[in-house]
């Protein structure tokens, strides 16, 4: 679905630039498809993660157990391990408030990394910050100490994280700024538009930084 060269291109740019390029090639997407409020990022210096969404809903307030619970956990792991890969696990926490119990910590990050997962985007909570798997990126609604009774409710379904609607298999781009769903059929057009975007921004910044900058020279730079 996505070529090595397309992955390389997407990994070379940050998430705000991805959003800018989507605005150019798919203007109808300007106001949708990205996280619209703050997510905690404990590893801001990690490079962007680009992977296919594995979508999940969880709860942590209510106690669960028994054979059906364990079977769902096993089925969920099969889902994460399956293609397409690499993946980004996108978890919508259904508790009120979200984050009552943390799904992500030392154990789950190591398990998911072994199954081809690059990281997570969730409105829920995370923990064990100093002990998570190396290079595993996390964008989360909160940080909390306990996992409470956290459990998978459903997976492979549509979820919404801070206004970003995600379907299983969507391509996700995420870094310290947040996350966005990348339209796969627009990646080549985005790559073609990058040079023009960079030149436009460089022209405006140069005009603003010029010793003789005026409102008229800056307006001229915006006009191109």
Phi, psi and omega per residue, in radians:
X1 nan -0.658 -3.134
X2 -2.260 2.223 -3.072
X3 -1.386 2.877 3.097
X4 -1.036 -0.706 -3.125
X5 -1.173 -0.610 3.092
X6 -1.195 -0.726 3.054
X7 -1.049 -0.784 -3.122
X8 -1.052 -0.750 3.103
X9 -1.057 -0.858 -3.091
X10 -1.129 -0.631 3.130
X11 -1.234 -0.297 -3.075
X12 -1.479 -0.124 -3.081
X13 -2.231 2.707 -3.126
X14 -1.467 2.997 -3.045
X15 -1.181 -0.672 3.043
X16 -1.029 -0.644 3.104
X17 -1.172 -0.675 3.059
X18 -1.018 -0.790 3.114
X19 -1.062 -0.741 3.117
X20 -1.057 -0.748 -3.125
X21 -1.193 -0.658 3.081
X22 -1.085 -0.683 3.093
X23 -1.016 -0.612 -3.106
X24 -1.307 -0.835 -2.999
X25 -1.602 -0.319 3.116
X26 -2.463 1.229 -3.015
X27 -1.003 -0.410 3.103
X28 -1.179 -0.258 3.140
X29 -1.620 0.079 -3.018
X30 -0.995 -0.652 -3.036
X31 -1.900 0.383 -3.088
X32 -2.665 2.850 3.022
X33 1.545 0.231 3.139
X34 -2.433 2.809 3.085
X35 -1.259 2.256 -2.989
X36 -1.872 0.132 3.050
X37 -2.555 2.956 -2.944
X38 -1.104 2.444 2.972
X39 -2.208 2.370 3.089
X40 -1.197 2.363 3.108
X41 -2.246 1.728 -3.080
X42 -1.267 -0.226 -3.116
X43 -2.220 1.206 -3.038
X44 -1.156 -0.331 -3.099
X45 -1.551 -0.063 3.058
X46 -1.186 2.606 3.120
X47 -1.199 2.890 3.101
X48 -0.994 2.518 3.018
X49 -1.820 2.379 -3.124
X50 -2.274 1.978 -3.090
X51 -2.792 2.991 -3.101
X52 -1.519 2.372 -3.038
X53 -1.218 2.253 2.868
X54 -1.870 1.953 -2.964
X55 -1.712 2.433 -3.017
X56 -2.567 2.558 2.878
X57 -2.020 2.543 -3.126
X58 -2.356 2.840 2.924
X59 -2.453 2.774 -3.120
X60 -2.436 -0.147 -3.090
X61 -1.306 -0.660 -2.993
X62 -1.728 2.408 3.135
X63 -1.236 2.392 3.096
X64 -2.354 2.864 3.109
X65 3.088 -3.020 3.101
X66 1.641 3.063 -3.080
X67 -1.052 -0.683 -3.103
X68 -1.165 -0.618 3.090
X69 -1.117 -0.819 -3.136
X70 -1.131 -0.677 3.120
X71 -1.123 -0.684 3.105
X72 -1.110 -0.683 3.092
X73 -1.057 -0.749 -3.137
X74 -1.180 -0.735 3.108
X75 -1.105 -0.669 3.102
X76 -1.089 -0.745 3.121
X77 -1.103 -0.659 3.057
X78 -1.056 -0.720 3.124
X79 -1.081 -0.796 -3.140
X80 -1.126 -0.680 -3.068
X81 -1.286 -0.370 -3.055
X82 -1.293 2.792 3.001
X83 -1.154 2.717 0.060
X84 -1.436 2.651 3.101
X85 -2.387 2.728 -0.005
X86 -1.208 2.837 -3.069
X87 -2.139 2.817 2.937
X88 -2.204 2.108 -3.128
X89 -1.443 2.096 -3.092
X90 -1.893 1.918 -3.011
X91 -1.965 2.125 2.990
X92 -1.687 2.030 3.107
X93 -1.468 2.092 -3.054
X94 -1.574 -0.044 3.134
X95 -1.236 2.794 3.005
X96 -2.149 1.892 -0.014
X97 -1.389 2.694 3.035
X98 -1.070 2.502 3.128
X99 1.649 0.188 3.135
X100 -1.019 -0.620 3.039
X101 -2.394 2.415 -3.054
X102 -1.481 2.202 3.001
X103 -1.321 -0.671 -2.981
X104 -1.692 2.296 3.036
X105 -2.840 -2.727 -3.068
X106 -1.027 -0.813 -3.060
X107 -1.208 -0.932 -3.037
X108 -1.155 -0.602 3.118
X109 -1.161 -0.680 3.103
X110 -1.186 -0.734 3.106
X111 -1.075 -0.833 -3.070
X112 -1.222 -0.628 3.070
X113 -1.056 -0.700 3.121
X114 -1.113 -0.406 -3.110
X115 -1.731 0.282 3.022
X116 1.599 0.279 -3.117
X117 -1.636 2.339 -3.129
X118 -1.527 -0.451 -3.068
X119 2.919 -2.889 -3.071
X120 -2.436 2.696 2.921
X121 -2.218 2.149 -3.074
X122 -2.626 2.582 2.976
X123 -1.464 -0.097 3.133
X124 -1.475 -2.837 -3.046
X125 -1.891 2.846 3.095
X126 -2.295 2.851 3.128
X127 -2.669 -3.059 3.133
X128 0.979 0.704 -2.988
X129 -0.936 -0.737 -3.079
X130 -1.324 -0.160 -3.010
X131 -2.095 0.128 -3.115
X132 -1.252 2.865 -3.137
X133 -1.026 2.420 -3.121
X134 -1.047 2.307 3.096
X135 1.397 0.012 -3.136
X136 -1.475 2.005 -3.081
X137 -1.507 2.525 3.114
X138 -2.385 2.233 2.962
X139 -2.056 2.102 -2.965
X140 -2.448 2.707 3.128
X141 -1.226 -0.505 -3.109
X142 -2.792 2.985 3.056
X143 -2.105 2.272 -3.052
X144 -2.496 2.776 -3.042
X145 -1.507 -0.422 -2.975
X146 -2.021 2.655 2.998
X147 -1.639 -0.091 3.119
X148 0.854 -2.234 3.120
X149 -1.930 0.708 -3.001
X150 -1.042 2.379 -3.127
X151 -2.725 2.683 3.088
X152 -1.298 2.303 3.073
X153 -1.673 -0.990 3.109
X154 -2.466 2.790 3.030
X155 -2.563 2.781 -3.099
X156 1.336 0.329 -3.097
X157 -2.028 3.002 3.088
X158 -1.299 2.429 3.113
X159 -2.330 2.883 3.090
X160 -2.304 2.178 3.126
X161 -2.107 1.894 3.103
X162 0.858 0.881 3.092
X163 1.415 -0.110 3.104
X164 -1.545 1.969 3.095
X165 -1.501 2.296 -3.041
X166 -2.330 2.343 3.006
X167 -1.862 2.669 3.082
X168 -0.993 2.252 -3.138
X169 1.645 -0.160 3.049
X170 -1.056 2.636 3.086
X171 -1.562 2.182 -3.080
X172 -1.918 2.350 2.977
X173 -2.056 2.246 -3.077
X174 -2.593 2.535 2.994
X175 -2.664 -2.814 -3.044
X176 -1.012 -0.373 -3.091
X177 -1.426 -0.402 -3.043
X178 2.432 -2.772 -3.058
X179 -2.370 2.746 3.121
X180 -2.552 2.539 3.010
X181 -1.473 2.158 -3.093
X182 -1.632 2.182 3.054
X183 -1.244 1.936 -3.011
X184 -1.028 -0.631 -3.102
X185 -1.295 -0.057 -3.134
X186 -1.932 0.055 -3.042
X187 -1.081 -0.788 -3.128
X188 -1.104 -0.698 3.104
X189 -1.141 -0.643 3.082
X190 -1.089 -0.765 3.119
X191 -1.071 -0.686 3.138
X192 -1.192 -0.515 -3.089
X193 -1.469 -0.218 -3.022
X194 -1.075 -0.791 -3.079
X195 -1.063 -0.774 3.126
X196 -1.106 -0.696 3.108
X197 -1.105 -0.780 -3.129
X198 -1.110 -0.708 3.126
X199 -1.153 -0.713 3.118
X200 -1.087 -0.826 -3.139
X201 -1.132 -0.702 3.134
X202 -1.104 -0.668 3.140
X203 -1.114 -0.770 -3.118
X204 -1.197 -0.745 3.139
X205 -1.128 -0.725 3.112
X206 -1.074 -0.711 3.131
X207 -1.150 -0.666 -3.132
X208 -1.223 -0.537 -3.098
X209 -1.584 -0.131 -3.108
X210 -1.107 2.442 -3.131
X211 -1.009 -0.544 -3.118
X212 -1.765 0.459 -3.093
X213 -1.051 2.392 3.029
X214 -2.347 2.951 3.100
X215 -1.086 -0.557 -3.124
X216 -1.249 -0.690 3.114
X217 -1.204 -0.587 3.109
X218 -1.237 -0.727 3.078
X219 -1.078 -0.655 3.112
X220 -1.113 -0.662 3.113
X221 -1.149 -0.679 3.079
X222 -1.108 -0.651 -3.133
X223 -1.244 -0.404 -3.139
X224 1.509 nan nan
